[in-house]
Amino acid sequence: MNPHALIVSDVYFPRVNGVSTSIRSFREDLARQGMPSTLVAPAYGEQTPQGEVDILRVASRAVPFASSFVSQPPAATIFGSGCSAAW
C-alpha cells in the first residue's frame, strides 16, 4: 500500500491567506516527492472553484461579521439519519 496524505482545513482558496497558500505549497511539494494528497476543505457556494483535483469540498456556512465560513457536516453525519440541525 502506498502512502497518501489527507489534509483537512477550515479554509482554502478562493479565500486567499497564509493558510491557503501554505496548504497549496505543501501539496505541491508532496506531489514533487511522489506522494499524492487529498484535501478536505469548505465549499464557498458559487465562489467554489470548479474542476479541482483531489479536493473534497464540504458544506459550510457564512459566519456573521467575518470573512470566513464554518464547515457544516450534514446533521445525519453527526447524529444519525433521523435527526436534523438548525444551522
PDB file of N, CA, C and O in Angstrom:
ATOM      1  N   MET A   1       0.849  -1.178   0.000  1.00  0.00           N
ATOM      2  CA  MET A   1       0.000   0.000   0.000  1.00  0.00           C
ATOM      3  C   MET A   1       0.901   1.250   0.000  1.00  0.00           C
ATOM      4  O   MET A   1       1.821   1.362   0.810  1.00  0.00           O
ATOM      5  N   ASN A   2       0.627   2.158  -0.896  1.00  0.00           N
ATOM      6  CA  ASN A   2       1.388   3.397  -0.988  1.00  0.00           C
ATOM      7  C   ASN A   2       0.800   4.456  -0.064  1.00  0.00           C
ATOM      8  O   ASN A   2      -0.419   4.512   0.098  1.00  0.00           O
ATOM      9  N   PRO A   3       1.632   5.296   0.546  1.00  0.00           N
ATOM     10  CA  PRO A   3       1.118   6.355   1.421  1.00  0.00           C
ATOM     11  C   PRO A   3       0.350   7.407   0.627  1.00  0.00           C
ATOM     12  O   PRO A   3       0.646   7.681  -0.536  1.00  0.00           O
ATOM     13  N   HIS A   4      -0.623   7.972   1.281  1.00  0.00           N
ATOM     14  CA  HIS A   4      -1.455   9.023   0.700  1.00  0.00           C
ATOM     15  C   HIS A   4      -1.781  10.001   1.822  1.00  0.00           C
ATOM     16  O   HIS A   4      -2.324   9.594   2.849  1.00  0.00           O
ATOM     17  N   ALA A   5      -1.461  11.276   1.647  1.00  0.00           N
ATOM     18  CA  ALA A   5      -1.706  12.274   2.697  1.00  0.00           C
ATOM     19  C   ALA A   5      -3.133  12.801   2.621  1.00  0.00           C
ATOM     20  O   ALA A   5      -3.638  13.107   1.540  1.00  0.00           O
ATOM     21  N   LEU A   6      -3.770  12.901   3.770  1.00  0.00           N
ATOM     22  CA  LEU A   6      -5.080  13.538   3.883  1.00  0.00           C
ATOM     23  C   LEU A   6      -4.882  14.822   4.682  1.00  0.00           C
ATOM     24  O   LEU A   6      -4.391  14.801   5.810  1.00  0.00           O
ATOM     25  N   ILE A   7      -5.273  15.933   4.077  1.00  0.00           N
ATOM     26  CA  ILE A   7      -5.137  17.242   4.714  1.00  0.00           C
ATOM     27  C   ILE A   7      -6.540  17.802   4.896  1.00  0.00           C
ATOM     28  O   ILE A   7      -7.325  17.834   3.948  1.00  0.00           O
ATOM     29  N   VAL A   8      -6.858  18.240   6.103  1.00  0.00           N
ATOM     30  CA  VAL A   8      -8.169  18.804   6.410  1.00  0.00           C
ATOM     31  C   VAL A   8      -7.963  20.231   6.894  1.00  0.00           C
ATOM     32  O   VAL A   8      -7.141  20.488   7.773  1.00  0.00           O
ATOM     33  N   SER A   9      -8.723  21.161   6.307  1.00  0.00           N
ATOM     34  CA  SER A   9      -8.572  22.568   6.681  1.00  0.00           C
ATOM     35  C   SER A   9      -9.932  23.246   6.729  1.00  0.00           C
ATOM     36  O   SER A   9     -10.869  22.850   6.036  1.00  0.00           O
ATOM     37  N   ASP A  10     -10.018  24.284   7.567  1.00  0.00           N
ATOM     38  CA  ASP A  10     -11.259  25.050   7.636  1.00  0.00           C
ATOM     39  C   ASP A  10     -11.239  26.246   6.681  1.00  0.00           C
ATOM     40  O   ASP A  10     -12.164  27.058   6.688  1.00  0.00           O
ATOM     41  N   VAL A  11     -10.188  26.361   5.857  1.00  0.00           N
ATOM     42  CA  VAL A  11     -10.105  27.437   4.874  1.00  0.00           C
ATOM     43  C   VAL A  11      -9.231  26.982   3.708  1.00  0.00           C
ATOM     44  O   VAL A  11      -8.255  26.256   3.898  1.00  0.00           O
ATOM     45  N   TYR A  12      -9.589  27.414   2.507  1.00  0.00           N
ATOM     46  CA  TYR A  12      -8.785  27.165   1.317  1.00  0.00           C
ATOM     47  C   TYR A  12      -9.275  28.108   0.234  1.00  0.00           C
ATOM     48  O   TYR A  12     -10.280  28.796   0.408  1.00  0.00           O
ATOM     49  N   PHE A  13      -8.562  28.139  -0.886  1.00  0.00           N
ATOM     50  CA  PHE A  13      -8.952  29.031  -1.977  1.00  0.00           C
ATOM     51  C   PHE A  13     -10.404  28.792  -2.362  1.00  0.00           C
ATOM     52  O   PHE A  13     -10.838  27.640  -2.350  1.00  0.00           O
ATOM     53  N   PRO A  14     -11.160  29.794  -2.695  1.00  0.00           N
ATOM     54  CA  PRO A  14     -10.727  31.106  -3.145  1.00  0.00           C
ATOM     55  C   PRO A  14     -10.385  32.088  -2.027  1.00  0.00           C
ATOM     56  O   PRO A  14     -10.043  33.236  -2.312  1.00  0.00           O
ATOM     57  N   ARG A  15     -10.467  31.668  -0.764  1.00  0.00           N
ATOM     58  CA  ARG A  15     -10.021  32.547   0.325  1.00  0.00           C
ATOM     59  C   ARG A  15      -8.500  32.612   0.285  1.00  0.00           C
ATOM     60  O   ARG A  15      -7.826  31.593   0.436  1.00  0.00           O
ATOM     61  N   VAL A  16      -7.969  33.800   0.083  1.00  0.00           N
ATOM     62  CA  VAL A  16      -6.522  33.957  -0.035  1.00  0.00           C
ATOM     63  C   VAL A  16      -5.971  34.409   1.306  1.00  0.00           C
ATOM     64  O   VAL A  16      -6.281  35.499   1.785  1.00  0.00           O
ATOM     65  N   ASN A  17      -5.150  33.558   1.902  1.00  0.00           N
ATOM     66  CA  ASN A  17      -4.475  33.889   3.157  1.00  0.00           C
ATOM     67  C   ASN A  17      -3.274  32.957   3.305  1.00  0.00           C
ATOM     68  O   ASN A  17      -3.012  32.132   2.430  1.00  0.00           O
ATOM     69  N   GLY A  18      -2.563  33.087   4.387  1.00  0.00           N
ATOM     70  CA  GLY A  18      -1.373  32.282   4.590  1.00  0.00           C
ATOM     71  C   GLY A  18      -1.654  30.796   4.686  1.00  0.00           C
ATOM     72  O   GLY A  18      -0.844  29.979   4.247  1.00  0.00           O
ATOM     73  N   VAL A  19      -2.798  30.437   5.259  1.00  0.00           N
ATOM     74  CA  VAL A  19      -3.143  29.026   5.393  1.00  0.00           C
ATOM     75  C   VAL A  19      -3.364  28.414   4.015  1.00  0.00           C
ATOM     76  O   VAL A  19      -2.806  27.361   3.706  1.00  0.00           O
ATOM     77  N   SER A  20      -4.172  29.068   3.190  1.00  0.00           N
ATOM     78  CA  SER A  20      -4.453  28.557   1.848  1.00  0.00           C
ATOM     79  C   SER A  20      -3.172  28.416   1.038  1.00  0.00           C
ATOM     80  O   SER A  20      -2.946  27.396   0.386  1.00  0.00           O
ATOM     81  N   THR A  21      -2.344  29.441   1.085  1.00  0.00           N
ATOM     82  CA  THR A  21      -1.088  29.431   0.331  1.00  0.00           C
ATOM     83  C   THR A  21      -0.150  28.335   0.830  1.00  0.00           C
ATOM     84  O   THR A  21       0.482  27.644   0.030  1.00  0.00           O
ATOM     85  N   SER A  22      -0.060  28.176   2.138  1.00  0.00           N
ATOM     86  CA  SER A  22       0.806  27.140   2.705  1.00  0.00           C
ATOM     87  C   SER A  22       0.330  25.742   2.328  1.00  0.00           C
ATOM     88  O   SER A  22       1.142  24.879   1.995  1.00  0.00           O
ATOM     89  N   ILE A  23      -0.970  25.517   2.379  1.00  0.00           N
ATOM     90  CA  ILE A  23      -1.508  24.204   2.025  1.00  0.00           C
ATOM     91  C   ILE A  23      -1.203  23.895   0.567  1.00  0.00           C
ATOM     92  O   ILE A  23      -0.774  22.787   0.242  1.00  0.00           O
ATOM     93  N   ARG A  24      -1.420  24.864  -0.309  1.00  0.00           N
ATOM     94  CA  ARG A  24      -1.127  24.627  -1.730  1.00  0.00           C
ATOM     95  C   ARG A  24       0.356  24.297  -1.927  1.00  0.00           C
ATOM     96  O   ARG A  24       0.695  23.354  -2.642  1.00  0.00           O
ATOM     97  N   SER A  25       1.229  25.071  -1.296  1.00  0.00           N
ATOM     98  CA  SER A  25       2.678  24.826  -1.416  1.00  0.00           C
ATOM     99  C   SER A  25       3.055  23.445  -0.875  1.00  0.00           C
ATOM    100  O   SER A  25       3.851  22.730  -1.484  1.00  0.00           O
ATOM    101  N   PHE A  26       2.484  23.077   0.267  1.00  0.00           N
ATOM    102  CA  PHE A  26       2.765  21.789   0.886  1.00  0.00           C
ATOM    103  C   PHE A  26       2.318  20.648  -0.024  1.00  0.00           C
ATOM    104  O   PHE A  26       3.045  19.669  -0.194  1.00  0.00           O
ATOM    105  N   ARG A  27       1.116  20.770  -0.615  1.00  0.00           N
ATOM    106  CA  ARG A  27       0.613  19.730  -1.521  1.00  0.00           C
ATOM    107  C   ARG A  27       1.475  19.624  -2.770  1.00  0.00           C
ATOM    108  O   ARG A  27       1.724  18.523  -3.259  1.00  0.00           O
ATOM    109  N   GLU A  28       1.934  20.764  -3.293  1.00  0.00           N
ATOM    110  CA  GLU A  28       2.816  20.749  -4.462  1.00  0.00           C
ATOM    111  C   GLU A  28       4.136  20.050  -4.126  1.00  0.00           C
ATOM    112  O   GLU A  28       4.637  19.260  -4.926  1.00  0.00           O
ATOM    113  N   ASP A  29       4.697  20.334  -2.953  1.00  0.00           N
ATOM    114  CA  ASP A  29       5.937  19.680  -2.517  1.00  0.00           C
ATOM    115  C   ASP A  29       5.735  18.172  -2.348  1.00  0.00           C
ATOM    116  O   ASP A  29       6.587  17.383  -2.755  1.00  0.00           O
ATOM    117  N   LEU A  30       4.628  17.778  -1.758  1.00  0.00           N
ATOM    118  CA  LEU A  30       4.334  16.353  -1.620  1.00  0.00           C
ATOM    119  C   LEU A  30       4.258  15.688  -2.991  1.00  0.00           C
ATOM    120  O   LEU A  30       4.818  14.609  -3.189  1.00  0.00           O
ATOM    121  N   ALA A  31       3.570  16.325  -3.935  1.00  0.00           N
ATOM    122  CA  ALA A  31       3.425  15.764  -5.283  1.00  0.00           C
ATOM    123  C   ALA A  31       4.789  15.619  -5.967  1.00  0.00           C
ATOM    124  O   ALA A  31       5.037  14.619  -6.641  1.00  0.00           O
ATOM    125  N   ARG A  32       5.660  16.594  -5.803  1.00  0.00           N
ATOM    126  CA  ARG A  32       7.008  16.511  -6.395  1.00  0.00           C
ATOM    127  C   ARG A  32       7.792  15.326  -5.829  1.00  0.00           C
ATOM    128  O   ARG A  32       8.658  14.768  -6.502  1.00  0.00           O
ATOM    129  N   GLN A  33       7.486  14.953  -4.604  1.00  0.00           N
ATOM    130  CA  GLN A  33       8.159  13.824  -3.964  1.00  0.00           C
ATOM    131  C   GLN A  33       7.434  12.500  -4.222  1.00  0.00           C
ATOM    132  O   GLN A  33       7.821  11.454  -3.703  1.00  0.00           O
ATOM    133  N   GLY A  34       6.386  12.567  -5.024  1.00  0.00           N
ATOM    134  CA  GLY A  34       5.662  11.355  -5.393  1.00  0.00           C
ATOM    135  C   GLY A  34       4.586  10.921  -4.429  1.00  0.00           C
ATOM    136  O   GLY A  34       4.083   9.802  -4.536  1.00  0.00           O
ATOM    137  N   MET A  35       4.216  11.774  -3.487  1.00  0.00           N
ATOM    138  CA  MET A  35       3.173  11.414  -2.534  1.00  0.00           C
ATOM    139  C   MET A  35       1.868  12.133  -2.891  1.00  0.00           C
ATOM    140  O   MET A  35       1.806  13.362  -2.846  1.00  0.00           O
ATOM    141  N   PRO A  36       0.841  11.382  -3.241  1.00  0.00           N
ATOM    142  CA  PRO A  36      -0.451  12.015  -3.519  1.00  0.00           C
ATOM    143  C   PRO A  36      -1.087  12.531  -2.232  1.00  0.00           C
ATOM    144  O   PRO A  36      -0.791  12.053  -1.137  1.00  0.00           O
ATOM    145  N   SER A  37      -1.964  13.512  -2.391  1.00  0.00           N
ATOM    146  CA  SER A  37      -2.684  14.055  -1.231  1.00  0.00           C
ATOM    147  C   SER A  37      -4.107  14.381  -1.628  1.00  0.00           C
ATOM    148  O   SER A  37      -4.408  14.661  -2.788  1.00  0.00           O
ATOM    149  N   THR A  38      -4.962  14.335  -0.645  1.00  0.00           N
ATOM    150  CA  THR A  38      -6.358  14.755  -0.798  1.00  0.00           C
ATOM    151  C   THR A  38      -6.611  15.816   0.253  1.00  0.00           C
ATOM    152  O   THR A  38      -6.225  15.666   1.412  1.00  0.00           O
ATOM    153  N   LEU A  39      -7.259  16.886  -0.161  1.00  0.00           N
ATOM    154  CA  LEU A  39      -7.593  17.987   0.739  1.00  0.00           C
ATOM    155  C   LEU A  39      -9.092  18.003   0.981  1.00  0.00           C
ATOM    156  O   LEU A  39      -9.877  17.905   0.037  1.00  0.00           O
ATOM    157  N   VAL A  40      -9.492  18.126   2.234  1.00  0.00           N
ATOM    158  CA  VAL A  40     -10.891  18.334   2.600  1.00  0.00           C
ATOM    159  C   VAL A  40     -10.987  19.780   3.073  1.00  0.00           C
ATOM    160  O   VAL A  40     -10.303  20.181   4.014  1.00  0.00           O
ATOM    161  N   ALA A  41     -11.852  20.566   2.404  1.00  0.00           N
ATOM    162  CA  ALA A  41     -11.945  21.999   2.691  1.00  0.00           C
ATOM    163  C   ALA A  41     -13.386  22.460   2.503  1.00  0.00           C
ATOM    164  O   ALA A  41     -14.188  21.756   1.890  1.00  0.00           O
ATOM    165  N   PRO A  42     -13.719  23.641   3.030  1.00  0.00           N
ATOM    166  CA  PRO A  42     -15.088  24.133   2.906  1.00  0.00           C
ATOM    167  C   PRO A  42     -15.465  24.470   1.469  1.00  0.00           C
ATOM    168  O   PRO A  42     -14.621  24.868   0.666  1.00  0.00           O
ATOM    169  N   ALA A  43     -16.747  24.302   1.163  1.00  0.00           N
ATOM    170  CA  ALA A  43     -17.316  24.811  -0.082  1.00  0.00           C
ATOM    171  C   ALA A  43     -17.753  26.245   0.187  1.00  0.00           C
ATOM    172  O   ALA A  43     -18.208  26.570   1.284  1.00  0.00           O
ATOM    173  N   TYR A  44     -17.612  27.087  -0.808  1.00  0.00           N
ATOM    174  CA  TYR A  44     -17.967  28.502  -0.650  1.00  0.00           C
ATOM    175  C   TYR A  44     -19.080  28.894  -1.621  1.00  0.00           C
ATOM    176  O   TYR A  44     -19.026  29.961  -2.232  1.00  0.00           O
ATOM    177  N   GLY A  45     -20.070  28.046  -1.759  1.00  0.00           N
ATOM    178  CA  GLY A  45     -21.194  28.337  -2.637  1.00  0.00           C
ATOM    179  C   GLY A  45     -20.731  28.538  -4.073  1.00  0.00           C
ATOM    180  O   GLY A  45     -19.925  27.763  -4.587  1.00  0.00           O
ATOM    181  N   GLU A  46     -21.239  29.569  -4.708  1.00  0.00           N
ATOM    182  CA  GLU A  46     -20.910  29.844  -6.109  1.00  0.00           C
ATOM    183  C   GLU A  46     -19.451  30.231  -6.298  1.00  0.00           C
ATOM    184  O   GLU A  46     -18.946  30.186  -7.420  1.00  0.00           O
ATOM    185  N   GLN A  47     -18.764  30.610  -5.231  1.00  0.00           N
ATOM    186  CA  GLN A  47     -17.361  31.000  -5.334  1.00  0.00           C
ATOM    187  C   GLN A  47     -16.418  29.797  -5.351  1.00  0.00           C
ATOM    188  O   GLN A  47     -15.220  29.957  -5.585  1.00  0.00           O
ATOM    189  N   THR A  48     -16.937  28.611  -5.109  1.00  0.00           N
ATOM    190  CA  THR A  48     -16.090  27.425  -5.069  1.00  0.00           C
ATOM    191  C   THR A  48     -15.557  27.131  -6.467  1.00  0.00           C
ATOM    192  O   THR A  48     -16.335  27.008  -7.413  1.00  0.00           O
ATOM    193  N   PRO A  49     -14.239  27.017  -6.605  1.00  0.00           N
ATOM    194  CA  PRO A  49     -13.668  26.708  -7.920  1.00  0.00           C
ATOM    195  C   PRO A  49     -14.157  25.357  -8.440  1.00  0.00           C
ATOM    196  O   PRO A  49     -14.394  24.432  -7.663  1.00  0.00           O
ATOM    197  N   GLN A  50     -14.303  25.252  -9.743  1.00  0.00           N
ATOM    198  CA  GLN A  50     -14.735  24.007 -10.369  1.00  0.00           C
ATOM    199  C   GLN A  50     -13.518  23.280 -10.930  1.00  0.00           C
ATOM    200  O   GLN A  50     -12.497  23.905 -11.217  1.00  0.00           O
ATOM    201  N   GLY A  51     -13.622  21.975 -11.084  1.00  0.00           N
ATOM    202  CA  GLY A  51     -12.570  21.187 -11.701  1.00  0.00           C
ATOM    203  C   GLY A  51     -11.346  20.955 -10.832  1.00  0.00           C
ATOM    204  O   GLY A  51     -10.261  20.697 -11.353  1.00  0.00           O
ATOM    205  N   GLU A  52     -11.502  21.040  -9.526  1.00  0.00           N
ATOM    206  CA  GLU A  52     -10.367  20.818  -8.625  1.00  0.00           C
ATOM    207  C   GLU A  52     -10.020  19.332  -8.580  1.00  0.00           C
ATOM    208  O   GLU A  52     -10.901  18.475  -8.644  1.00  0.00           O
ATOM    209  N   VAL A  53      -8.740  19.043  -8.471  1.00  0.00           N
ATOM    210  CA  VAL A  53      -8.267  17.663  -8.430  1.00  0.00           C
ATOM    211  C   VAL A  53      -7.908  17.295  -6.997  1.00  0.00           C
ATOM    212  O   VAL A  53      -7.138  17.998  -6.342  1.00  0.00           O
ATOM    213  N   ASP A  54      -8.463  16.204  -6.520  1.00  0.00           N
ATOM    214  CA  ASP A  54      -8.163  15.681  -5.179  1.00  0.00           C
ATOM    215  C   ASP A  54      -8.496  16.669  -4.068  1.00  0.00           C
ATOM    216  O   ASP A  54      -7.797  16.737  -3.057  1.00  0.00           O
ATOM    217  N   ILE A  55      -9.571  17.438  -4.261  1.00  0.00           N
ATOM    218  CA  ILE A  55     -10.073  18.329  -3.214  1.00  0.00           C
ATOM    219  C   ILE A  55     -11.540  17.991  -2.998  1.00  0.00           C
ATOM    220  O   ILE A  55     -12.349  18.076  -3.922  1.00  0.00           O
ATOM    221  N   LEU A  56     -11.875  17.610  -1.775  1.00  0.00           N
ATOM    222  CA  LEU A  56     -13.256  17.320  -1.412  1.00  0.00           C
ATOM    223  C   LEU A  56     -13.805  18.518  -0.668  1.00  0.00           C
ATOM    224  O   LEU A  56     -13.270  18.905   0.371  1.00  0.00           O
ATOM    225  N   ARG A  57     -14.857  19.104  -1.183  1.00  0.00           N
ATOM    226  CA  ARG A  57     -15.475  20.268  -0.549  1.00  0.00           C
ATOM    227  C   ARG A  57     -16.641  19.812   0.311  1.00  0.00           C
ATOM    228  O   ARG A  57     -17.457  18.998  -0.120  1.00  0.00           O
ATOM    229  N   VAL A  58     -16.720  20.339   1.528  1.00  0.00           N
ATOM    230  CA  VAL A  58     -17.826  20.017   2.434  1.00  0.00           C
ATOM    231  C   VAL A  58     -18.684  21.263   2.628  1.00  0.00           C
ATOM    232  O   VAL A  58     -18.209  22.390   2.490  1.00  0.00           O
ATOM    233  N   ALA A  59     -19.932  21.042   2.945  1.00  0.00           N
ATOM    234  CA  ALA A  59     -20.858  22.157   3.142  1.00  0.00           C
ATOM    235  C   ALA A  59     -20.337  23.097   4.225  1.00  0.00           C
ATOM    236  O   ALA A  59     -19.736  22.659   5.206  1.00  0.00           O
ATOM    237  N   SER A  60     -20.571  24.367   4.040  1.00  0.00           N
ATOM    238  CA  SER A  60     -20.157  25.363   5.028  1.00  0.00           C
ATOM    239  C   SER A  60     -21.197  26.463   5.072  1.00  0.00           C
ATOM    240  O   SER A  60     -22.099  26.516   4.236  1.00  0.00           O
ATOM    241  N   ARG A  61     -21.065  27.327   6.039  1.00  0.00           N
ATOM    242  CA  ARG A  61     -21.990  28.463   6.147  1.00  0.00           C
ATOM    243  C   ARG A  61     -21.189  29.707   6.507  1.00  0.00           C
ATOM    244  O   ARG A  61     -20.113  29.621   7.098  1.00  0.00           O
ATOM    245  N   ALA A  62     -21.724  30.847   6.146  1.00  0.00           N
ATOM    246  CA  ALA A  62     -21.054  32.109   6.439  1.00  0.00           C
ATOM    247  C   ALA A  62     -21.110  32.397   7.935  1.00  0.00           C
ATOM    248  O   ALA A  62     -22.089  32.063   8.603  1.00  0.00           O
ATOM    249  N   VAL A  63     -20.067  33.014   8.450  1.00  0.00           N
ATOM    250  CA  VAL A  63     -20.025  33.443   9.839  1.00  0.00           C
ATOM    251  C   VAL A  63     -20.316  34.940   9.845  1.00  0.00           C
ATOM    252  O   VAL A  63     -19.575  35.705   9.227  1.00  0.00           O
ATOM    253  N   PRO A  64     -21.384  35.383  10.533  1.00  0.00           N
ATOM    254  CA  PRO A  64     -21.711  36.810  10.540  1.00  0.00           C
ATOM    255  C   PRO A  64     -20.540  37.668  11.003  1.00  0.00           C
ATOM    256  O   PRO A  64     -19.850  37.334  11.966  1.00  0.00           O
ATOM    257  N   PHE A  65     -20.331  38.757  10.316  1.00  0.00           N
ATOM    258  CA  PHE A  65     -19.286  39.732  10.646  1.00  0.00           C
ATOM    259  C   PHE A  65     -17.876  39.171  10.497  1.00  0.00           C
ATOM    260  O   PHE A  65     -16.938  39.695  11.098  1.00  0.00           O
ATOM    261  N   ALA A  66     -17.716  38.116   9.709  1.00  0.00           N
ATOM    262  CA  ALA A  66     -16.391  37.548   9.464  1.00  0.00           C
ATOM    263  C   ALA A  66     -16.262  37.236   7.987  1.00  0.00           C
ATOM    264  O   ALA A  66     -17.264  37.074   7.290  1.00  0.00           O
ATOM    265  N   SER A  67     -15.047  37.152   7.517  1.00  0.00           N
ATOM    266  CA  SER A  67     -14.827  36.864   6.105  1.00  0.00           C
ATOM    267  C   SER A  67     -14.590  35.378   5.863  1.00  0.00           C
ATOM    268  O   SER A  67     -14.103  34.985   4.804  1.00  0.00           O
ATOM    269  N   SER A  68     -14.939  34.553   6.851  1.00  0.00           N
ATOM    270  CA  SER A  68     -14.690  33.124   6.705  1.00  0.00           C
ATOM    271  C   SER A  68     -15.995  32.339   6.736  1.00  0.00           C
ATOM    272  O   SER A  68     -17.067  32.886   6.997  1.00  0.00           O
ATOM    273  N   PHE A  69     -15.876  31.067   6.469  1.00  0.00           N
ATOM    274  CA  PHE A  69     -17.000  30.145   6.526  1.00  0.00           C
ATOM    275  C   PHE A  69     -16.669  29.093   7.567  1.00  0.00           C
ATOM    276  O   PHE A  69     -15.502  28.896   7.905  1.00  0.00           O
ATOM    277  N   VAL A  70     -17.692  28.413   8.078  1.00  0.00           N
ATOM    278  CA  VAL A  70     -17.507  27.320   9.020  1.00  0.00           C
ATOM    279  C   VAL A  70     -18.007  26.060   8.340  1.00  0.00           C
ATOM    280  O   VAL A  70     -19.099  26.050   7.771  1.00  0.00           O
ATOM    281  N   SER A  71     -17.216  25.001   8.394  1.00  0.00           N
ATOM    282  CA  SER A  71     -17.643  23.738   7.811  1.00  0.00           C
ATOM    283  C   SER A  71     -18.875  23.250   8.538  1.00  0.00           C
ATOM    284  O   SER A  71     -18.976  23.354   9.761  1.00  0.00           O
ATOM    285  N   GLN A  72     -19.803  22.720   7.779  1.00  0.00           N
ATOM    286  CA  GLN A  72     -21.062  22.270   8.356  1.00  0.00           C
ATOM    287  C   GLN A  72     -21.378  20.885   7.820  1.00  0.00           C
ATOM    288  O   GLN A  72     -22.000  20.764   6.764  1.00  0.00           O
ATOM    289  N   PRO A  73     -20.960  19.826   8.528  1.00  0.00           N
ATOM    290  CA  PRO A  73     -21.318  18.491   8.056  1.00  0.00           C
ATOM    291  C   PRO A  73     -22.823  18.288   8.195  1.00  0.00           C
ATOM    292  O   PRO A  73     -23.448  18.868   9.082  1.00  0.00           O
ATOM    293  N   PRO A  74     -23.403  17.471   7.329  1.00  0.00           N
ATOM    294  CA  PRO A  74     -24.832  17.178   7.467  1.00  0.00           C
ATOM    295  C   PRO A  74     -25.137  16.625   8.851  1.00  0.00           C
ATOM    296  O   PRO A  74     -24.346  15.860   9.403  1.00  0.00           O
ATOM    297  N   ALA A  75     -26.263  17.002   9.405  1.00  0.00           N
ATOM    298  CA  ALA A  75     -26.640  16.548  10.749  1.00  0.00           C
ATOM    299  C   ALA A  75     -26.662  15.029  10.836  1.00  0.00           C
ATOM    300  O   ALA A  75     -26.321  14.457  11.872  1.00  0.00           O
ATOM    301  N   ALA A  76     -27.060  14.380   9.754  1.00  0.00           N
ATOM    302  CA  ALA A  76     -27.125  12.917   9.775  1.00  0.00           C
ATOM    303  C   ALA A  76     -25.741  12.314   9.983  1.00  0.00           C
ATOM    304  O   ALA A  76     -25.618  11.224  10.541  1.00  0.00           O
ATOM    305  N   THR A  77     -24.707  13.011   9.543  1.00  0.00           N
ATOM    306  CA  THR A  77     -23.347  12.510   9.719  1.00  0.00           C
ATOM    307  C   THR A  77     -22.984  12.475  11.200  1.00  0.00           C
ATOM    308  O   THR A  77     -22.274  11.572  11.643  1.00  0.00           O
ATOM    309  N   ILE A  78     -23.461  13.444  11.962  1.00  0.00           N
ATOM    310  CA  ILE A  78     -23.125  13.540  13.370  1.00  0.00           C
ATOM    311  C   ILE A  78     -24.100  12.769  14.250  1.00  0.00           C
ATOM    312  O   ILE A  78     -23.688  12.047  15.158  1.00  0.00           O
ATOM    313  N   PHE A  79     -25.388  12.923  13.980  1.00  0.00           N
ATOM    314  CA  PHE A  79     -26.410  12.417  14.887  1.00  0.00           C
ATOM    315  C   PHE A  79     -27.173  11.211  14.377  1.00  0.00           C
ATOM    316  O   PHE A  79     -27.994  10.667  15.116  1.00  0.00           O
ATOM    317  N   GLY A  80     -26.951  10.779  13.183  1.00  0.00           N
ATOM    318  CA  GLY A  80     -27.705   9.671  12.615  1.00  0.00           C
ATOM    319  C   GLY A  80     -28.743  10.181  11.632  1.00  0.00           C
ATOM    320  O   GLY A  80     -29.018  11.381  11.595  1.00  0.00           O
ATOM    321  N   SER A  81     -29.314   9.315  10.851  1.00  0.00           N
ATOM    322  CA  SER A  81     -30.177   9.721   9.754  1.00  0.00           C
ATOM    323  C   SER A  81     -31.532  10.280  10.187  1.00  0.00           C
ATOM    324  O   SER A  81     -32.216  10.888   9.364  1.00  0.00           O
ATOM    325  N   GLY A  82     -31.943  10.102  11.427  1.00  0.00           N
ATOM    326  CA  GLY A  82     -33.247  10.577  11.857  1.00  0.00           C
ATOM    327  C   GLY A  82     -33.234  11.937  12.502  1.00  0.00           C
ATOM    328  O   GLY A  82     -34.186  12.291  13.198  1.00  0.00           O
ATOM    329  N   CYS A  83     -32.192  12.713  12.299  1.00  0.00           N
ATOM    330  CA  CYS A  83     -32.050  13.982  13.003  1.00  0.00           C
ATOM    331  C   CYS A  83     -31.729  15.101  12.030  1.00  0.00           C
ATOM    332  O   CYS A  83     -31.112  14.868  10.990  1.00  0.00           O
ATOM    333  N   SER A  84     -32.144  16.317  12.364  1.00  0.00           N
ATOM    334  CA  SER A  84     -31.768  17.478  11.561  1.00  0.00           C
ATOM    335  C   SER A  84     -31.222  18.544  12.507  1.00  0.00           C
ATOM    336  O   SER A  84     -31.496  18.526  13.707  1.00  0.00           O
ATOM    337  N   ALA A  85     -30.470  19.446  11.965  1.00  0.00           N
ATOM    338  CA  ALA A  85     -29.875  20.513  12.775  1.00  0.00           C
ATOM    339  C   ALA A  85     -30.368  21.869  12.282  1.00  0.00           C
ATOM    340  O   ALA A  85     -30.684  22.030  11.104  1.00  0.00           O
ATOM    341  N   ALA A  86     -30.430  22.822  13.170  1.00  0.00           N
ATOM    342  CA  ALA A  86     -30.876  24.172  12.813  1.00  0.00           C
ATOM    343  C   ALA A  86     -29.673  25.064  12.597  1.00  0.00           C
ATOM    344  O   ALA A  86     -29.391  25.939  13.415  1.00  0.00           O
ATOM    345  N   TRP A  87     -28.961  24.852  11.503  1.00  0.00           N
ATOM    346  CA  TRP A  87     -27.788  25.665  11.188  1.00  0.00           C
ATOM    347  C   TRP A  87     -28.243  26.851  10.409  1.00  0.00           C
ATOM    348  O   TRP A  87     -27.426  27.689  10.027  1.00  0.00           O
TER     349      TRP A  87
END
